[in-house]
Amino acid sequence: MLQFASVTGFVRMILIILLIYFGIKILSRLFAPFLVKYVAKKAEQRFGGQFGQFRNQQQEKPKKEGEVTIDKVPKTKTSNKNVGDYVDYEEID
């Protein structure tokens, strides 16, 4: 035996879906600034903590006056200039 959904049940389901959709939309507009602020605060704490660790590592090494330190080693370009002599030639027919 087949049962068909009533028109009122279908309309009721559509209204519930629309109510949930617009409710989520309104709530997201209300709470989005707080959520963005929270995420930005957490990211700032994370990056600030990493910067603080880097700063502490730099301050751990006491430097004497006149001491020179190089933190970054420059990349050296290796070129092999000793490949041989250039010979200019002409083809003979």
C-alpha positions as CSV (number, residue, x, y, z in Angstrom):
1,M,0.0,0.0,0.0
2,L,1.5,3.3,-1.1
3,Q,1.3,6.4,1.2
4,F,1.8,9.8,-0.2
5,A,3.2,12.7,1.8
6,S,0.7,15.3,2.5
7,V,1.1,18.8,1.1
8,T,1.1,20.3,4.6
9,G,3.9,18.0,5.7
10,F,6.0,19.0,2.7
11,V,5.4,22.7,3.3
12,R,6.2,22.2,7.0
13,M,9.5,20.5,6.1
14,I,10.4,23.3,3.7
15,L,9.7,25.9,6.3
16,I,11.8,24.1,8.9
17,I,14.7,23.9,6.5
18,L,14.4,27.6,5.7
19,L,14.1,28.5,9.4
20,I,17.3,26.5,10.2
21,Y,19.1,28.1,7.2
22,F,18.2,31.7,8.1
23,G,18.8,31.0,11.8
24,I,22.4,29.8,11.1
25,K,22.9,32.8,8.7
26,I,21.8,35.3,11.4
27,L,23.8,33.6,14.2
28,S,26.9,33.4,12.0
29,R,26.7,37.2,11.4
30,L,26.4,37.8,15.1
31,F,29.2,35.5,16.2
32,A,31.6,35.9,13.3
33,P,33.4,38.9,14.7
34,F,34.0,37.1,18.0
35,L,35.2,34.0,16.1
36,V,37.6,36.1,13.9
37,K,38.9,38.0,16.9
38,Y,39.5,34.7,18.8
39,V,41.4,33.1,15.8
40,A,43.5,36.3,15.3
41,K,44.4,36.3,19.1
42,K,45.4,32.7,19.0
43,A,47.5,33.2,15.9
44,E,49.2,36.2,17.5
45,Q,50.0,34.2,20.6
46,R,51.5,31.4,18.5
47,F,53.6,33.7,16.3
48,G,54.6,35.8,19.3
49,G,55.7,32.7,21.2
50,Q,57.8,31.6,18.3
51,F,59.3,35.1,18.0
52,G,60.0,35.1,21.7
53,Q,61.8,31.7,21.5
54,F,63.9,33.0,18.6
55,R,64.7,36.2,20.6
56,N,65.7,34.1,23.6
57,Q,68.0,32.0,21.6
58,Q,69.7,35.1,20.3
59,Q,70.1,36.6,23.7
60,E,71.5,33.4,25.3
61,K,74.8,33.8,23.6
62,P,76.7,36.5,25.4
63,K,78.8,38.6,23.0
64,K,82.1,40.1,23.9
65,E,82.9,43.6,22.7
66,G,84.5,43.5,19.3
67,E,83.4,39.9,18.6
68,V,82.0,39.4,15.1
69,T,79.5,36.7,14.3
70,I,78.0,35.7,11.0
71,D,74.5,34.2,11.3
72,K,74.0,33.6,7.6
73,V,76.6,32.0,5.3
74,P,76.4,33.5,1.9
75,K,75.9,31.2,-1.1
76,T,79.1,30.9,-3.0
77,K,78.9,30.8,-6.8
78,T,81.1,28.1,-8.1
79,S,82.3,28.7,-11.6
80,N,84.8,26.6,-13.4
81,K,86.8,29.2,-15.4
82,N,89.4,26.6,-16.2
83,V,87.5,24.8,-18.8
84,G,90.0,25.3,-21.6
85,D,91.0,27.6,-24.4
86,Y,88.5,29.1,-26.9
87,V,89.5,28.1,-30.4
88,D,88.1,30.1,-33.3
89,Y,87.9,28.0,-36.4
90,E,86.6,28.2,-39.9
91,E,85.2,25.3,-41.9
92,I,87.2,24.4,-45.0
93,D,85.2,23.0,-48.0
